[in-house]
């Protein structure tokens, strides 16, 4: 998978995780469980992929973020 596609897939999964946590915090609703509750292994896979996506984005954030790379360039001058 190319870097752009990997980044976009990770970004979408992190957004899914964030929305799921928001729904859980506000309404005690686990959207992943609601959608995939009948397939616990698939739901667990989604949680693992969301976690790995968060780690990936954390590790590559500075390289892909236009704001961080801009401020990093300015601070080097």
Backbone torsions as a table, in degrees:
resi	resn	phi	psi	omega
1	UNK	NA	135.8	180.0
2	UNK	-69.6	160.6	-177.1
3	UNK	-60.1	-41.7	-178.7
4	UNK	-64.7	-43.6	-179.7
5	UNK	-66.5	-40.0	177.6
6	UNK	-63.2	-43.5	178.8
7	UNK	-61.8	-45.4	-178.2
8	UNK	-66.7	-40.8	178.4
9	UNK	-63.5	-43.0	178.7
10	UNK	-64.6	-41.0	179.6
11	UNK	-61.4	-46.5	179.7
12	UNK	-61.5	-43.1	179.9
13	UNK	-65.2	-37.0	177.8
14	UNK	-67.7	-38.0	176.2
15	UNK	-64.3	-43.0	176.5
16	UNK	-57.5	-45.0	178.8
17	UNK	-63.0	-41.6	-179.6
18	UNK	-66.1	-43.2	178.1
19	UNK	-63.8	-42.2	179.1
20	UNK	-60.9	-44.3	178.5
21	UNK	-65.2	-39.0	178.1
22	UNK	-63.2	-43.7	177.7
23	UNK	-65.3	-38.1	179.5
24	UNK	-66.4	-42.1	-180.0
25	UNK	-67.8	-39.4	-177.6
26	UNK	-80.9	-42.3	-170.6
27	UNK	-125.3	5.7	-176.0
28	UNK	55.6	39.3	-178.2
29	UNK	-114.6	119.9	176.6
30	UNK	-96.7	99.8	-175.0
31	UNK	-63.2	-38.7	178.2
32	UNK	-61.3	-42.9	178.9
33	UNK	-66.5	-38.5	178.4
34	UNK	-62.9	-44.6	-176.7
35	UNK	-77.9	-34.9	-173.3
36	UNK	-122.3	17.2	-177.0
37	UNK	-56.9	-29.7	178.5
38	UNK	-73.7	-15.4	-179.9
39	UNK	-125.5	79.4	-174.5
40	UNK	-60.6	-32.5	178.3
41	UNK	-68.7	-37.1	177.3
42	UNK	-68.4	-40.6	176.7
43	UNK	-62.1	-42.3	178.3
44	UNK	-63.3	-38.9	177.2
45	UNK	-61.7	-40.8	177.8
46	UNK	-61.1	-44.8	178.7
47	UNK	-61.2	-42.4	179.2
48	UNK	-64.4	-44.1	179.9
49	UNK	-65.2	-37.6	176.7
50	UNK	-63.1	-44.2	178.8
51	UNK	-63.3	-45.7	178.0
52	UNK	-63.8	-35.8	177.6
53	UNK	-64.9	-40.3	177.0
54	UNK	-62.2	-42.4	178.2
55	UNK	-64.8	-43.1	179.6
56	UNK	-61.0	-47.7	-179.5
57	UNK	-66.1	-36.1	176.6
58	UNK	-62.6	-42.9	-177.1
59	UNK	-71.7	-30.2	-175.2
60	UNK	-108.3	3.7	-173.1
61	UNK	-55.7	-48.3	-174.6
62	UNK	-63.1	-30.9	179.9
63	UNK	-76.9	-28.8	-173.1
64	UNK	-104.7	-14.2	-177.1
65	UNK	-85.7	122.4	-178.1
66	UNK	-67.9	-28.1	179.5
67	UNK	-75.3	-43.8	-179.7
68	UNK	-69.2	-40.5	179.7
69	UNK	-69.3	-31.9	175.9
70	UNK	-66.5	-47.5	-178.9
71	UNK	-68.2	-31.5	177.7
72	UNK	-67.8	-38.4	178.9
73	UNK	-66.6	-41.8	-179.5
74	UNK	-66.6	-36.1	-178.1
75	UNK	-73.8	-20.5	178.3
76	UNK	-77.1	-21.4	-177.6
77	UNK	-75.4	NA	NA
